[in-house]
Each structure stands twice: as structure tokens, then as C-alpha cells.
Amino acid sequence: MKRSSYPDQSARFSAGKRYFHNPKGRRSSWDQWVDGGPKPSRPTTKWLKILGFISVLAALGGVIAGLALVLGR
């Protein structure tokens, strides 16, 4: 395995200019982005997760019902 060229891990982020990808356009600092600070919850994301979960359950139920019909003959 290739060893890191940095003597310690903290030296990796000690540069004067720090570039990072921030697609949301929010004004957050580098430290918040790296440390993974708390994310603001969005109502649309919550509903999309719920809708996705219900869709997966419906698909699984359809597969089980289909197998029961085919194998029950």
C-alpha cells in the first residue's frame, strides 16, 4: 500500500487557499464543510424519502404477491 506523502494528517488541510465544492451556494466555512456540521432539514427531502420508502415497500409487496400467485398453483 502506498504511504501518505504527508508526515501528519493535519498538514493536508493547512494550505493558505482552500478549494472545495459547494453546490448549494450556501455561505459555509471550510471547517463546517470538512467536519460535517449539522445540515438544515428540508421538508421536500423528508417527503421524498418517505415516498421512496413507500415505493420500495409496494414493489416488494408486488413481488411477493406475484410469487405467491405463481407458486400457489
trRosetta pair geometry for C-beta under 8 A, 3 or more apart (Angstrom, degrees):
i j d omega theta_ij theta_ji phi_ij phi_ji
4 9 7.7 3 139 -88 171 69
6 9 6.8 103 105 -98 130 30
6 11 4.7 -176 -163 74 116 115
6 12 5.4 -76 -56 -64 172 81
7 11 6.5 60 50 4 76 149
8 11 5.4 105 67 -8 77 102
9 12 6.0 -32 -173 1 51 116
10 13 7.0 -72 -168 44 47 89
10 14 6.6 59 142 -47 73 114
11 14 5.3 -55 -145 15 43 126
13 18 7.1 34 -162 -114 82 121
13 30 7.8 164 -170 151 117 127
13 34 6.9 42 -122 -112 156 164
15 18 6.3 144 76 -76 98 69
18 30 4.7 17 116 -104 151 152
20 30 6.2 142 1 -122 138 83
20 33 5.5 129 127 119 158 156
20 34 7.8 -119 -97 -58 156 84
22 25 6.9 143 125 -62 98 20
22 26 6.7 -116 174 51 120 71
22 28 6.8 178 -131 46 137 98
22 33 6.8 -86 -88 -104 103 140
28 32 4.6 -107 178 83 106 133
28 33 5.7 126 112 -55 117 89
28 37 7.4 -159 -159 43 129 133
29 32 4.8 98 56 7 79 100
29 33 7.0 -144 97 -5 43 89
30 33 5.6 -60 -150 38 32 111
30 34 6.1 22 158 -13 69 110
31 34 6.0 -56 -139 42 29 104
31 35 5.7 14 167 -6 67 117
32 35 6.3 -60 -130 48 23 100
32 37 4.1 -33 -156 -5 86 136
33 36 7.9 20 170 -69 25 39
33 37 7.8 -33 -55 12 25 99
41 45 7.1 -134 -169 62 64 120
41 46 6.7 43 175 -51 108 113
42 45 4.2 83 71 4 102 107
42 46 7.0 -168 91 -10 55 83
43 46 5.5 -54 -152 33 37 115
43 47 6.5 29 156 -14 69 106
44 47 5.9 -57 -148 40 34 106
44 48 6.2 35 154 -21 67 107
45 48 5.7 -53 -145 36 31 112
45 49 6.5 33 155 -20 64 104
46 49 6.0 -57 -155 34 28 110
46 50 6.6 25 151 -16 64 107
47 50 5.5 -52 -146 38 37 112
47 51 6.1 37 155 -19 68 107
48 51 5.7 -53 -143 40 31 111
48 52 6.2 34 155 -20 64 106
49 52 5.7 -54 -146 37 29 112
49 53 6.3 31 154 -20 64 106
50 53 5.7 -54 -149 35 30 112
50 54 6.4 28 154 -16 64 106
51 54 5.8 -54 -146 38 31 109
51 55 6.3 34 153 -22 64 107
52 55 5.6 -54 -147 35 31 114
52 56 6.4 31 155 -19 65 104
53 56 5.9 -53 -150 35 30 110
53 57 6.5 29 152 -16 64 106
54 57 5.7 -54 -148 39 33 112
54 58 6.3 34 153 -20 66 106
55 58 5.7 -54 -146 36 31 111
55 59 6.3 30 155 -18 64 106
56 59 5.8 -54 -146 37 31 111
56 60 6.3 31 154 -18 65 107
57 60 5.7 -55 -145 39 30 111
57 61 6.2 33 154 -20 64 106
58 61 5.6 -53 -147 37 30 113
58 62 6.4 34 152 -21 63 104
59 62 5.6 -52 -149 34 32 114
59 63 6.5 33 152 -19 64 102
60 63 5.7 -51 -149 34 33 111
60 64 6.4 30 153 -16 65 106
61 64 5.7 -56 -146 39 32 110
61 65 6.1 31 155 -18 67 107
62 65 5.7 -53 -142 39 30 110
62 66 6.1 32 157 -20 64 107
63 66 5.7 -55 -147 37 29 112
63 67 6.4 27 155 -16 64 106
64 67 5.8 -54 -147 38 30 110
64 68 6.3 32 153 -21 64 107
65 68 5.6 -54 -146 36 31 113
65 69 6.4 31 155 -18 65 104
66 69 5.8 -54 -148 35 31 109
66 70 6.3 21 158 -12 66 109
67 70 5.9 -59 -141 42 30 105
67 71 5.6 8 168 1 69 117
68 71 6.4 -61 -128 51 21 95
68 72 5.4 28 166 -32 61 121
69 72 5.9 -55 -131 32 18 113
69 73 7.7 36 160 -39 52 91
70 73 6.8 -46 -175 -1 30 109
